[in-house]
Amino acid sequence: MSDEIDYGNLMHAAMRGLIKTVLAQVAERGLPGAHHFFITFDTTHEGVEMADWLHNRYPGDMTVVMQHWYDNLEVGEDAFSVTLNFGDSPEPLHIPYDAIKTFVDPSVEFGLRFETGEDEDDTVEDAPMAEMAEDEDGTDGQREAEVVSLDSFRK
């Protein structure tokens, strides 16, 4: 047993639980209003399942957008699955919650970032983006999102 409370890992577990709850609500009711998600994940994480061509294109991190079109959203205990459109090619993805690096809903300026010692210098803007559909008005609909950093809670 440790001599200290591991607040960092407890916060990560709570934040991943929040993501699971949000995705479960979306699976049941759909995306409400202008809500949409940018989800960055580690494509090399154990349990990630994606097409070989996507993995070759994004060999480290990948950011996907759940907005106008997504299908087959299934929310499990340890992972979620969703089919997204990549250049008119629907592709299924299976993403463990532990593989998620950032979860952002720019419509309400909300974001979560899961940090490790090796990615302290990274920012959400540094992550490569998968293709995104444009809004009907021709803009990408992005707004600046506030990202919660766990470093502010660490000693």
C-alpha positions in Angstrom: 0.0 0.0 0.0 1.3 3.5 -0.9 2.0 6.2 1.6 0.2 8.8 -0.6 -3.1 9.2 -2.3 -2.6 9.0 -6.1 -4.8 12.0 -7.1 -3.5 12.0 -10.6 -4.7 8.5 -11.4 -7.9 9.1 -9.5 -8.6 12.2 -11.6 -7.9 10.3 -14.8 -10.4 7.6 -13.8 -13.0 10.2 -13.0 -12.5 12.1 -16.2 -12.7 8.9 -18.3 -15.9 8.0 -16.5 -17.2 11.4 -17.5 -16.4 10.7 -21.1 -18.1 7.3 -20.9 -21.2 8.9 -19.4 -21.3 11.6 -22.1 -20.8 9.1 -24.9 -23.5 6.8 -23.4 -26.0 9.7 -23.4 -25.1 10.5 -27.1 -25.5 6.9 -28.0 -29.0 6.9 -26.5 -30.2 10.3 -27.6 -27.8 11.7 -30.2 -25.7 14.8 -30.1 -27.8 17.7 -28.7 -27.7 21.2 -30.2 -24.3 22.3 -31.4 -22.3 19.8 -29.3 -19.6 17.9 -31.1 -16.4 16.2 -30.0 -12.7 16.2 -31.0 -11.2 13.0 -29.5 -7.4 12.5 -29.7 -6.2 9.1 -29.0 -3.0 7.0 -29.1 -3.3 4.7 -32.1 -0.6 2.4 -30.7 -2.4 1.8 -27.4 -3.4 -1.9 -26.8 -7.0 -2.5 -27.7 -7.3 0.2 -30.4 -8.8 -1.3 -33.5 -8.8 0.6 -36.8 -8.2 0.0 -40.5 -4.6 -0.6 -41.5 -4.6 2.4 -43.9 -5.7 4.7 -41.0 -3.1 3.3 -38.7 -0.4 3.8 -41.4 -1.6 7.4 -41.9 -1.8 8.1 -38.1 1.0 5.9 -36.6 1.0 7.7 -33.2 -1.9 10.0 -32.4 -5.1 10.6 -34.2 -7.9 13.1 -33.7 -11.4 12.2 -34.8 -14.4 14.4 -34.9 -17.9 13.3 -33.9 -20.2 15.9 -35.3 -22.5 15.7 -38.4 -22.1 12.0 -39.3 -21.3 9.1 -37.1 -22.8 5.6 -36.8 -22.9 2.5 -34.6 -21.8 4.3 -31.4 -21.5 1.6 -28.8 -20.3 2.5 -25.3 -18.7 -0.3 -23.3 -17.1 -0.5 -19.9 -13.5 -0.1 -21.0 -13.9 1.2 -24.6 -16.2 2.7 -27.2 -16.8 1.9 -30.8 -18.0 4.2 -33.5 -18.1 4.3 -37.3 -16.8 7.6 -38.8 -16.5 8.8 -42.4 -13.0 9.3 -43.8 -13.2 10.8 -47.3 -16.6 9.1 -48.1 -15.2 5.8 -46.6 -17.1 4.7 -43.4 -14.5 3.1 -41.1 -15.2 1.4 -37.7 -13.0 2.4 -34.8 -12.6 0.8 -31.4 -11.0 3.1 -28.8 -10.3 2.1 -25.2 -10.9 5.0 -22.8 -7.3 4.6 -21.6 -6.1 5.5 -25.1 -7.8 8.9 -25.1 -5.3 11.8 -24.8 -7.8 14.7 -25.2 -11.6 15.1 -25.3 -12.9 18.5 -26.4 -16.4 19.8 -27.0 -15.7 23.3 -28.5 -19.4 24.2 -28.6 -19.3 24.8 -24.9 -15.5 25.4 -24.5 -15.0 22.2 -22.6 -11.9 20.0 -22.7 -10.0 17.3 -20.9 -6.4 16.4 -21.4 -4.8 13.2 -20.0 -1.1 13.9 -19.4 1.9 11.7 -18.9 5.4 12.7 -18.1 6.4 12.3 -21.7 3.7 14.7 -23.2 3.9 17.6 -20.8 5.1 19.9 -23.6 2.4 18.9 -26.0 -0.7 21.0 -26.6 -4.1 20.1 -28.1 -3.2 22.1 -31.1 -0.2 19.9 -31.8 -2.3 16.8 -32.4 -2.8 15.9 -36.0 -6.4 16.1 -37.1 -8.3 13.6 -39.2 -10.5 15.0 -41.9 -13.4 17.1 -40.6 -16.7 17.9 -42.3 -17.4 21.5 -42.6 -20.6 23.1 -41.2 -23.3 24.2 -43.6 -22.0 27.8 -43.4 -18.7 26.7 -44.8 -16.7 27.1 -41.6 -15.3 24.3 -39.5 -17.2 25.5 -36.5 -14.2 25.4 -34.2 -13.9 27.7 -31.2 -11.1 28.0 -28.7 -11.7 25.3 -26.0 -10.5 25.4 -22.4 -8.5 22.3 -21.6 -8.2 21.1 -18.0 -4.6 20.2 -17.2 -3.8 17.9 -14.3 -0.4 19.5 -13.8 -2.1 22.3 -11.9 -3.1 19.7 -9.3 0.3 18.0 -9.0 3.1 19.0 -6.7 
